[in-house]
């Protein structure tokens, strides 16, 4: 009997939902201060979980319906939001989050931990959808099926949310590597500059685990060791990694 009830509930919640018609609308991301187009902006539809990056010209396309809440986010920028109310073109204006002391000094930058914490705050709904919780719950009437957990686990929104949170975790790990494996430390150890420095940084980028746990001495010794290998063929350049796709297009 319980098994039959579970099957019935699954069928009911996996049936297609009746939704208002959607349309694909294009948009552009801008720097709020310079009014110049900016790329690598992540646009998210908070209702559906659909997420896309714009191109280097600042352009993107995303599916929306009336009343959808959209979020635009980019590293070192404050997020911008808007509600779709039939606009022909979606325009986002993102303001820089870095603090400029003066034109010749270093700008302030958030730590990887601060960036990840901000992601969790800005995309709280996605993190909640990504974690389905316990499928079965126990109450006064005995064990039962958690409908919310099943929906979050099997729905397209839940799948997109898990893709998004995995992307944010990967972003965090890459930021940790960038923080520890810098051009400044590589140049100080090897003397490399320009194209050769860029090539070395690409070829011998360490793992997240090593960057997270290595001290200054271990990082320096790692760079020295890799530099000896690098000198054997300094002009070799590996193929770039394939891009990561976040959207479930089915």
KATAVEN-V982146 format. One record per residue. N is the residue number from 1. RES is the residue in one small letter. D_FIRST is the distance of its C-alpha to the first C-alpha in Angstrom with 1 decimal. Layout:
N:RES:D_FIRST / N:RES:D_FIRST
This chain:
1:x:0.0 / 2:x:3.8 / 3:x:5.4 / 4:x:5.1 / 5:x:6.3 / 6:x:8.7 / 7:x:10.0 / 8:x:10.7 / 9:x:12.5 / 10:x:14.4 / 11:x:15.5 / 12:x:16.7 / 13:x:18.6 / 14:x:20.1 / 15:x:21.6 / 16:x:25.3 / 17:x:26.5 / 18:x:29.3 / 19:x:32.3 / 20:x:36.0 / 21:x:38.3 / 22:x:39.5 / 23:x:42.9 / 24:x:44.6 / 25:x:47.4 / 26:x:50.1 / 27:x:51.6 / 28:x:54.1 / 29:x:54.3 / 30:x:57.6 / 31:x:59.2 / 32:x:59.8 / 33:x:63.2 / 34:x:64.8 / 35:x:62.9 / 36:x:62.7 / 37:x:59.6 / 38:x:57.5 / 39:x:55.0 / 40:x:52.0 / 41:x:50.4 / 42:x:46.6 / 43:x:45.2 / 44:x:41.6 / 45:x:39.7 / 46:x:37.7 / 47:x:35.2 / 48:x:34.3 / 49:x:35.3 / 50:x:37.7 / 51:x:40.7 / 52:x:44.0 / 53:x:47.4 / 54:x:50.5 / 55:x:53.3 / 56:x:56.8 / 57:x:58.1 / 58:x:55.5 / 59:x:53.6 / 60:x:49.9 / 61:x:47.4 / 62:x:43.9 / 63:x:41.4 / 64:x:41.2 / 65:x:40.6 / 66:x:42.2 / 67:x:41.7 / 68:x:40.5 / 69:x:41.7 / 70:x:43.5 / 71:x:44.7 / 72:x:47.6 / 73:x:48.2 / 74:x:50.8 / 75:x:52.0 / 76:x:55.0 / 77:x:54.3 / 78:x:52.6 / 79:x:49.6 / 80:x:50.2 / 81:x:47.7 / 82:x:47.7 / 83:x:45.6 / 84:x:45.6 / 85:x:47.3 / 86:x:48.5 / 87:x:51.1 / 88:x:52.5 / 89:x:52.9 / 90:x:51.1 / 91:x:53.7 / 92:x:52.9 / 93:x:55.7 / 94:x:55.0 / 95:x:57.3 / 96:x:58.3 / 97:x:57.0 / 98:x:59.7 / 99:x:62.7 / 100:x:66.1 / 101:x:68.9 / 102:x:71.6 / 103:x:72.1 / 104:x:73.3 / 105:x:70.9 / 106:x:67.4 / 107:x:64.5 / 108:x:61.8 / 109:x:58.5 / 110:x:55.0 / 111:x:53.7 / 112:x:50.6 / 113:x:48.7 / 114:x:49.8 / 115:x:48.8 / 116:x:45.3 / 117:x:45.0 / 118:x:46.1 / 119:x:43.6 / 120:x:40.8 / 121:x:42.2 / 122:x:42.8 / 123:x:39.5 / 124:x:37.3 / 125:x:34.6 / 126:x:34.5 / 127:x:34.2 / 128:x:31.2 / 129:x:29.5 / 130:x:30.4 / 131:x:28.6 / 132:x:24.8 / 133:x:24.3 / 134:x:21.2 / 135:x:18.1 / 136:x:15.9 / 137:x:17.3 / 138:x:17.2 / 139:x:18.0 / 140:x:18.4 / 141:x:14.8 / 142:x:13.8 / 143:x:13.0 / 144:x:12.2 / 145:x:13.2 / 146:x:16.9 / 147:x:17.5 / 148:x:21.2 / 149:x:21.0 / 150:x:19.0 / 151:x:21.5 / 152:x:24.5 / 153:x:23.5 / 154:x:23.0 / 155:x:25.3 / 156:x:28.9 / 157:x:30.1 / 158:x:28.5 / 159:x:30.0 / 160:x:33.4 / 161:x:33.3 / 162:x:32.8 / 163:x:35.7 / 164:x:37.8 / 165:x:37.3 / 166:x:38.0 / 167:x:41.2 / 168:x:42.2 / 169:x:41.8 / 170:x:43.9 / 171:x:46.4 / 172:x:46.6 / 173:x:47.3 / 174:x:49.9 / 175:x:51.6 / 176:x:51.8 / 177:x:53.6 / 178:x:55.9 / 179:x:56.8 / 180:x:57.8 / 181:x:59.1 / 182:x:61.7 / 183:x:64.7 / 184:x:66.9 / 185:x:66.0 / 186:x:66.2 / 187:x:69.6 / 188:x:70.9 / 189:x:70.1 / 190:x:70.9 / 191:x:73.2 / 192:x:71.3 / 193:x:71.4 / 194:x:70.6 / 195:x:68.9 / 196:x:69.0 / 197:x:67.3 / 198:x:64.5 / 199:x:64.2 / 200:x:63.9 / 201:x:61.3 / 202:x:59.2 / 203:x:59.6 / 204:x:59.1 / 205:x:56.6 / 206:x:54.9 / 207:x:51.2 / 208:x:49.4 / 209:x:49.0 / 210:x:52.8 / 211:x:53.8 / 212:x:51.7 / 213:x:53.0 / 214:x:56.5 / 215:x:59.5 / 216:x:62.6 / 217:x:64.3 / 218:x:61.3 / 219:x:61.1 / 220:x:64.9 / 221:x:64.9 / 222:x:62.1 / 223:x:64.1 / 224:x:67.3 / 225:x:65.5 / 226:x:64.0 / 227:x:67.4 / 228:x:69.1 / 229:x:66.7 / 230:x:67.1 / 231:x:70.9 / 232:x:70.6 / 233:x:69.2 / 234:x:69.2 / 235:x:68.9 / 236:x:65.6 / 237:x:62.8 / 238:x:59.2 / 239:x:57.1 / 240:x:55.1 / 241:x:51.4 / 242:x:49.1 / 243:x:47.7 / 244:x:44.2 / 245:x:42.0 / 246:x:39.5 / 247:x:38.0 / 248:x:35.0 / 249:x:36.7 / 250:x:33.8
